[in-house]
Amino acid sequence: MRKYALMAVAAVMMMACQPGNEKKHAVAADKDEVLVETYVGNLPAADGPGIIYELTLNAESLENVYSLDMVYLEGGCEGNDTVYNVKGRIQHLGKNAMKLIPVNGDPEMFFKQVNDSTLRLVNDQLEEAESGINYDLKKK
């Protein structure tokens, strides 16, 4: 029995190493590639000149994960900028909206896809700000 198992393993290894299989592996590798998109924008802050958001989406990966870097301008001690990073999961809400769920327990964030190059921060009802203030992130 051991002899047959060893021969089967050897046969599989030999088939994988034959010429012509490289193209099959290249095609499979292309399917596994993840489209990473990054969006940036300077959004308003209640107590400072703004918050620079850099949102990186790995939305087509099996994990559906994101990373968000927020730079609070003049938000730290002595007016220094403060950097805050959040990572989490993406939940798609229909075709043009998503919920970002932080792994650290921070509040969820909601974005709508305005067009091919713009995401807009919205409330949990997917409504835009009534104030008319710009909450857009542009594709980098």
Protein Blocks (a to p, Z undefined) as FASTA:
>chain_A
ZZmmmmmmmmmmmmmmpghjlmmmmmmmmmmpccddddddddddfkbgbdcdddddffkb
mnopaddddddehkaghhiacddddddddddehjkbccdddfklpacdddddfblmbccd
ddfkopacfklpacbdcdZZ
